[in-house]
């Protein structure tokens, strides 16, 4: 029968702060849980003393994980925060166990991946964590775009947005680059007539326009597409408040 592999972590709290169950208390509660369900317990117990959940260097946890994966057992903790510092880390541990056909139980939260409901709940937690990461990334991207639109430089000097340049009087800001804006305007006019980005690139080269560092536009239609879309978007929003159709290859 599948064995339970116990893991506990104790991190002292400052005086007056929240209490933390001792290693012995956590193990006793794990033993009570296993006894109530008649689950056999591995002879080796694992623990980390005076270790923060943010500390990835926890020998006890690594040994418990290796044992659980090797035995295809149940890594058992009294509370989820004894295992990991946050939901994302707990999910990563759970996936490692799942790949080894092992399971995870957290007695206090009643998380049990040996059951279909437990697996569903943990996958739901994984989905919520992924949603949170994507929302953070979106907010970060929106903030960076807003800063760029207000002239704040958000990248290395050699990678500022085409059509802008470093402000000589303030290296932390960007200003319009007249020469590059002129190239963008020519490209926009050519594209509005031809509707073809590759042809637009070839005509820019024929007219003597070049990318930065003298590079040709031919073969760089994807780059030009992004430049035109950003420029068109800025113009449309400023003048009419609507988003233009995207350029086609």
Buried (B, 14 or more C-beta within 10 A) or exposed (E): EBBBBBBBBBBEEEEEEEEBBEBEEBBBBBBEBBEEEEBEBBEEBBBBEEBEBEEEEBEBBEBBBEBBBEBEBBBBBBBBBBBBEEBBBBBEBBEBBBEBEBBBBBBBBEBBBEEEEBBEBBBEBBEEBEEEEEEEEEEEEEEEEEBBEEBEBBEEEEEBBBBBBBBEEEEEBBBEBEEBBEBBEBBBEBBEEEEBBBBBBBBBBEEEBEBEEEEEBEEBBEBBBEBBBBBBBEEBEEEEEEEBEEBEE
